[in-house]
Amino acid sequence: MAERRTELEVGVDPVQVALSREDEASIRTLAEELRVPVNRVKEIYARELARLRLTARFTTFLPLVVSRLVRRRHFEANRLA
């Protein structure tokens, strides 16, 4: 079984992750919904997207899955703060 990499092992630079128009639209929508800066959402989104791209067999629903993960990360961070 392939070993799953953590986001620290991936070492993703959010600036270097290629984002589609759909990704950009999702980022703007999430920033408005969560009331946080677009750059912050983009950073989390790009990191999660890069992590999932490593092992994804099907990429059709990645924006949906990544959006959900961004929400989760946001709420977890706020709960712990």
C-alpha positions as CSV (number, residue, x, y, z in Angstrom):
1,M,0.0,0.0,0.0
2,A,1.3,3.4,-0.9
3,E,2.2,5.7,1.9
4,R,0.2,8.9,2.3
5,R,2.2,12.1,2.5
6,T,1.3,14.8,5.0
7,E,1.1,18.4,3.9
8,L,4.5,19.0,5.6
9,E,6.1,16.3,3.5
10,V,4.6,17.7,0.3
11,G,6.2,21.1,0.9
12,V,3.7,22.9,-1.3
13,D,4.3,26.5,-2.3
14,P,0.7,27.8,-2.9
15,V,2.0,30.2,-5.5
16,Q,3.3,27.3,-7.6
17,V,0.0,25.3,-7.6
18,A,-1.8,25.6,-10.9
19,L,-5.4,26.7,-10.3
20,S,-8.2,26.4,-12.8
21,R,-10.9,29.0,-13.3
22,E,-13.2,26.7,-11.3
23,D,-10.6,26.7,-8.5
24,E,-10.4,30.5,-8.5
25,A,-14.2,30.8,-8.4
26,S,-14.3,28.3,-5.5
27,I,-11.7,30.4,-3.6
28,R,-13.6,33.6,-4.1
29,T,-16.8,32.0,-2.9
30,L,-15.2,30.4,0.1
31,A,-13.5,33.7,1.1
32,E,-16.9,35.5,1.0
33,E,-18.7,32.7,2.8
34,L,-16.0,32.4,5.5
35,R,-15.4,36.1,5.7
36,V,-11.6,35.8,5.4
37,P,-9.1,37.3,2.9
38,V,-8.9,35.6,-0.5
39,N,-5.1,35.1,-0.1
40,R,-5.6,33.1,3.1
41,V,-8.2,30.9,1.4
42,K,-6.1,30.5,-1.6
43,E,-3.1,29.4,0.5
44,I,-5.1,26.7,2.2
45,Y,-6.9,25.7,-1.0
46,A,-3.7,25.3,-2.9
47,R,-2.1,23.3,-0.2
48,E,-5.0,20.9,0.1
49,L,-5.4,20.6,-3.7
50,A,-1.7,19.8,-4.2
51,R,-1.9,17.2,-1.4
52,L,-5.0,15.5,-3.0
53,R,-3.6,15.6,-6.5
54,L,-0.8,13.3,-5.4
55,T,-3.1,10.3,-4.9
56,A,-6.3,11.2,-6.7
57,R,-7.5,8.8,-9.4
58,F,-10.4,11.0,-10.5
59,T,-10.0,14.7,-10.4
60,T,-13.5,15.7,-11.5
61,F,-14.7,16.4,-8.0
62,L,-11.4,17.7,-6.5
63,P,-12.7,21.4,-6.2
64,L,-15.7,20.2,-4.3
65,V,-13.6,18.0,-1.9
66,V,-11.0,20.7,-1.5
67,S,-13.6,23.3,-0.7
68,R,-15.0,21.1,2.0
69,L,-11.5,20.6,3.4
70,V,-10.9,24.4,3.4
71,R,-14.1,24.9,5.4
72,R,-13.0,22.2,7.9
73,R,-9.5,23.7,8.3
74,H,-11.1,27.1,8.9
75,F,-13.5,25.9,11.5
76,E,-10.9,23.8,13.3
77,A,-8.5,26.8,13.4
78,N,-11.2,29.0,14.9
79,R,-12.3,26.4,17.4
80,L,-8.8,26.0,18.7
81,A,-8.1,29.8,18.8
